Amino acid sequence: MNIREGNINFNGMKILVVGLGITGVRCITWLKSMGADVMGTDIKDMEQIPQEHISTLVSLGVALETGKHEEKTFLNSDLIILSPGVPTDMDIIKRARGRGIPVMGEMELASRFIKAPIIAITGTNGKSTTTELISLILRKGGFRVFTGGNIGSPLVEHLIDNKPIDYAVIEVSSFQLETIETFSPYISIILNISPDHLERYRDFESYARTKLKIYMNQKPFTHLILNYDDQFLTEAPKKEGLNIYWFSTRSLKGVDAFLRNDGIIIIQSPENGEIRLDYGSLPVKGLHNAENVMASALSALIVGVSPEIITEALQEFRQLPHRLQLVATVNGVDFYNDSKATNIDSACKSIMSFNRPVILIAGGRHKGTGYEPLSDASKGRVKFAFLIGESRELIAKSFKGVVPFDFADTLRDAVWHAYSMADRGDVVLLAPACSSFDMFRDYIHRGEEFIRIVREISYEGGKAEISGI
């Protein structure tokens, strides 16, 4: 069986797809269209899987195994495909590998059949924004683009659509990088690496090394874009033969893109001089977004988009929902939804984006990291914090004596209490620093609930002056 060159005949092959989320469903859809004998399995019970997923798979005639993982199901397969998030170290998967059964992730599989060059973006924070931003710039530049991966559509969706593209611009998570073998982007971007997902990884080093896999298979003279301000990235081993570009919000030397006054400066070459992008006038704000913009501009210049088109696209771009999103201003109080701030570093950057008093709402499911950096970032910036969810006691230990705080049993209580103590000009900020799965389906559900509560406040108590809703 040779699938390394994307020339396999799937007809009649017994393939097991593990995980029946959207990635698993679309992977099964494509494999069925290629003639494979596909089975789907999920450790969740049938009732926990979205009904539309079950309906799709039943209509395709796919056999399903839910609520358990039978060893014979795995060991009787010719190929096993893992959805993102499925632990790769399960005993049953180890036994399958021991029998010589190939095991790979959906992104690895799909990448072997995609002919267009791939621009891949990873990092602890900013992946989705940068992925969308690069896609917008390239489309403005006249390129045909598929956007997906860990954001929106899985990479296999492009194989289903089978539309001609010039570039695949994809967000890549650490979970997806765990299972790559030959995945080889034309441009790789690592925005930053900070502690995250330590409930899955043994330690920060294990998590960070997984991120580095994004460029380990790249071919000579392809491109790698890195954050010069990230010490782990500057010290990490680099593969020889790659064109490496650095960006920084702190340094002016030794980098290819940096901040100067209100502008982003990109050094083209000693002969061609520099390009200036007017960052101060852009809709996206904050140093973390300056990093996203620099990485996006560098990648666009590599593929030949003009500085004028880049600037035009940047002016059009709007921040994605649930990412430092201004929801409304009610009686002079700004409500910001950063539900996507699911780790410490992201929440710290969110807090530090404001130079006025912040009333913080934080907490959720603990991800294995300490909260001292959150306390440090909040000192002198957060006038009060309302802590929610399973992690609230842990956050409280770090905040004690540093940031005034109280507990709230629900997000609604936290938002209403925050508004009641806010003064005109203050910011009420949802930046949880934790995952959402203790109280919500996902970060989107949490953010939508925050927006609903803010609307409730505006209707019931803030009708005098409202904007943004």
N, C-alpha and C positions, 0 to 999 in steps of 0.2 A: 504494500500500500504506500503510494507516494503522494503526499499532499503538500510537499514543500514547495512545489512549483505551481500549485493551483491547477493541476491537470488531472485530478482524481476523478474516477468514475464512481459516483455515489450510488448508482443503481443497485438496489438490493442490499446495500450495506446496513448492518444493524447499528444504529447510533442512539446513544442515550444522552438526552439533554437534561442537566441537573439544574433545577430552579425554574419556576413557571411564572416569573415576573415578565415584564414586557420584553426584556432581552431574550429570555428563553423562548417565549412565544414566537417572536420574529425569527429566531434562529431555526426553530422547528419548521416554520412556514417555508423558509428558503430551502432547507434540507429536503423537505417533502417535495418541493418543486423540482429538485434535482434527482428524484427517484429513490431517495434513501428510505429505509424502513426505520422510522423514528419512534422512540418512546420518550415520554416526559415524566420526570419524577420530582417531587418536592416534599420536604420534611413536614411542611404545613399540612393541616387537614384541608379537605376540599372546601369547607365553608370559609376558610381564611384566604383562599385564593380568589381574586376578582372574577366575578361570574362571566364577564366578557372574555376573559382569557380561557376559561373552561369551554365556553361556547365555541370559540374559534378552534380550539384543539379538537373538540368532538366533531366539528364540521369537517375537519381535515382527516378524520379517521385515525387519530393518534391514540395509542394506548397510554393510559395515565396510571401512575402510582403515587398516591398522596398519603401523608401522615406517617411515612416510614421510608427507610431505604433498605430494600432487600439485597443481600449480597449477591444472589444469583442474577438479579437484574443488572448489576454492574459487571459481573464476571462473564456474562453471556453477550456482552457488547463488543463490537469491532472498534468503536471509537466513542469516547466520552467527552462531552462538551460541558464546561462549567459556566454558569452565569456569574457575573460579578457578585462578590459577597459570599459565595459558597466557599467554606473553608477548604483549602487545598490539602490540609494535613489530616483529613478524616481517615480513620483506619480503613474504611471500605475503599477509598480512593488509592491509598497506599497498596492495598492488596491487588487492586486492578492493575496498577503500574507494575507491581511485581510479576504479574502474569503477562506483561508485555503489551497490555492494552494502552494505546495512546490516549493521553488526557490533555486537553487544552482548553483555553478560554475562548469565548465567542469572538473577542477582538483579534486574537491570534489567528483563529480560523478565517475570519472575514478578510483580514489584511493579506492573506496569501492569494486571494482571488481578486484583489483590487489593483488595477493597473495604474491609476492616477497617483501622483505623488501625495504623500500624507504630511500634513502639518499637525503635530501632536503637542498638546499643552497639558502639563501636569504641575503639581505644586500643592501645598496645603490649602492655600487660599487664592482666590482670583481666577481659578480655571475657567469657570463658566463665562465670566465677563470677558476675559481675553479671547476665548473661543468665539463668542458672538461678535466681538469687535473685529477680529481678523476676518471673519466671514463677511461682515459688512464692508470692510475696506476692499477686499478682493472683488466682491460683487460690483462695487462702485467702479473698480478698475477694469471691469469687463470680463472677469473670469467666472466660469461656471463652478459652483461650490456645493459640496455636500457638507452639512454641519451635523455633528452628532457625537457618538461615543457615549461618554458618561453623562452627557447633557442631551435631553430630548430623545432622538432616535439612535438605537444601537448601530454600530458600523455595518452590520449585516443588512440593514435597511437599504443601503445603497445597492447591494446585490439584488435585492428584491425589485427595487425601482428600475435598475439597469439603465439609468439615464446617463448620457455622456457628461463627464465633469472634467475640470482642469485640476482641481485640488479637493482633497478630503481634509477638512479642518475638524479635528476631533479632540474632545476633552478626554483625558486618560486618568483614571484613579489608580491609587496604589493597589487596590484589589485586582484591577485588570492587568496591571504590570506584573503581578505575581505569576501569571500563567503565560507570559510571552516567551517565545523561543526564537523566532526569526523576524518578528515585528521590527521594521526598519523605516522610520520616517525620513522624509527629505529635510524637514526642519523639526527639531525638537526644542521645546521651551520648558524650563523648570523655573517657575516664578519665585518660589520660596519653599523652605522646608522647616516646619516647626512641629513640636510634639502633637500628635493626633492619633486616634485609633489605637491607643495603647491597651485597650481592652482586647484587641486582636493580635497585636505584635508584642514580642517579648520585651522590647525596649525601643527607645528612640532610634538607636543605630539600625535596628532591623527594619523599622519603618522607612528611615531615610535611604538606606541602601536599596530598598525596593523602588523608590522614586528614580534612582540613578539608572535603573534598567532601561529607561526610555531611550537612551542613546547608545547602549552597549552593542547593538547590532547595526548601527548606521554605517553606511559605506563611505569611503574616502571622498572628500570634497563636498559632502553634505554639511548641514548647518546646525549649530547648537547655540541657543540663546540662554544666558544664565544671569542670575541676580548677584552682582558683585558685593552687595551688602550682606549676603548670607554666608557666614563663615564656613558652614558645612560644604557649601557648593564651591567656594574658592579652594578649599583643601581637598576636595574629592578628586579621585583619579579621573583623568580625561582620556578618551580614546584618541590615539594618534590619527592624523589625517583629516580631522574635522575642522571646519571653519567655525571658530568660537567667537561669540559676541557677548559683551558684558553690558549691563545697564545698572544704574545706581541713582538713588535719591540723596546720597551722602557725599560721594566722591566725584571729583571732576577729572581725575587722572587715572589712566589705565583702563578706561571704559569707552564704550562706543556710543552710549546714550546717557545723558545726565540732565539734571535740573540746573538752570541758571536764571535767577529772578523768576519771572512768570513763564519762562519758556522751557521746552524740552529740546535739548541740543543733541543732534545725532551726527556723529562724525562719519562721513562717507569714505573719504580717503585723503591723504595729504594733498593729492592733486585736485580733488573736487571740492575740498573744503567741507563745511558743515551745513546742516539743515536745521532750521528752527521752527518748532511747532508751538503755537501760542497756547500753552496749557491753561493759563489763567482764565481764558474766556470759554473753556470747554464746559459742557454740562456735567461731566463726571468730576467729582471732587475727592480730595484726600490723597495722602502720599501713597497709599496702597493702590489707588487707581492710577496714579502717575506711573507706577511700576507696570501695571497692566497696559497702559498706553504705550510706554517705551518698548515693551516686548512686542506688541502688535505692530508698531511702526517699523521696527527692525525687520520683522518677518515680511511685511508688505514690501519694503524696499528690496529685500533679497529676491523676491519674485518679479520685481520690475514695476510696481505701482508708483506713480509719481507722487512727490510731496504734496502737490496741489490736491490730488484725489484723496490722499490720506487725511489732509486737513478737513476737506469737505465731509468725509465720512465721520470723522471725530466730532464735528459740529452737529451731526445728525443723531449720533448715538445717545441713547437714554439708558440709564442704569436699569439692570434687570430687577424684576420684582423680588422683594424680600432681601435685598442687598442694600443696606443703608438707604432705604426708600422713604422719602418724605411722604407720609400718608396724609397729614392735614396740619393746619395751624388753627388752634381753637383758643380764642381770647389771648393771643400772643404766645401760646405754648405750642412748640413744634413736636409732633409725634413722628418718630423715625422707627421704621420696621427693618431690623437687620436680623431676621430670624435665621438667615443662612449663616450667621456667625456661630457655627456649631463647635468651635474649638477656642482655646484660650487666646491664641495669637490673633485670630480674626476679631474677637470681641475687644481685645486691647486696641487694635487699630481703629475700630469703630469708635470707641470712647475718645481716643486721641484725635479724632477728626474734628472735634468741637472745641472752641475756645470760649465757651460759656457754660454755665452750670448744667449738669446732667443728672437726671433722676433715672437710675438704671434699673431695668428688670432683667434678672439673670437667673439661670438654673435650668435643670432638666435632668437627663440621664447622664450620669458620670461616665467619662471616657478614659479614666485612668491617669490623668495628669493632675499636678498640683495647681492650686489657684493663687499662689503668691504673685505671679506676674500680673494677674487680673487686679489684685489688690494694689500693686505698685502703680499700674496704669490709672487706677481709679482715684488714687490719693491726690487731693487738691482739684480734681475735676468732677468727681461724682459727689453731689451734695447729699444724696440719700440713695439707698438701694433697696429694692424689694426682691426677695429671693423666693423662688418657687421650685417645685419638683423634687426629685429624689436626691439631688446633690446639694440642696440648700444648706444643710448642716455643715457640709464640707466647705462650701464657699464662706459660710459665716465664720468658721475658724480663721480663715485668712483675713477677713474683713474686720474682725474684732479689734477695736482700738485704732483702726485706720480709716474706715468708712462707716458712717452710721447706716444701719440697716434694720429691716424687719422682715418677718416671714409673711407670705400670702399663700392661701390654700389653692387659689385658682388664678389663672392669668387675668380673668376679669377683675378680681379683687385687686390685683397688683396694679393694673392700668388705672382703675378708678382712684385708688389711694394715691398713686403717683400724680394724677391730675389735680387732686384735691390739695396737694402740698406744693404744686408748682407755681412759680411766679412768672409774670410776663417776661418773655425772653429765654426761659428755661427750655431744655430739651428733655422729653420723655423718650427714652431709648430702650427698645427691646434688642438686647445683644446677649443671648443666653449663655454663650461659651460652653454649651452642652448640646447633645443630641436631643431630639424631641420625643423619643419613643416611649417615655414614661407617661405622657399626658396626651400625645397627639399622634396621628398617623405618620407624619413626617414634618420637615421644616416648613413646607408649603402650607400644610393644614394649620400649623402654629401661627405663621404669618397672617394667613387669612382670618384667623380668629382675632388676632390683634387688630387688624383693620376693621373688623366688624365691631369690636368694642369701642374703638375710636369713633366710629360713626354713631354708635349709641351715645357716647359722651356728647358729641356735637349736637345731636338731636335733642337730648334731654337737658343738657346743662351748659351748652356753649353756643347757643344760637346767635349771640350778639356779634360774633366775628369768627367766621369760618373760611378757610381756603384749603384747597388741595384735594378735597374729596370729590 
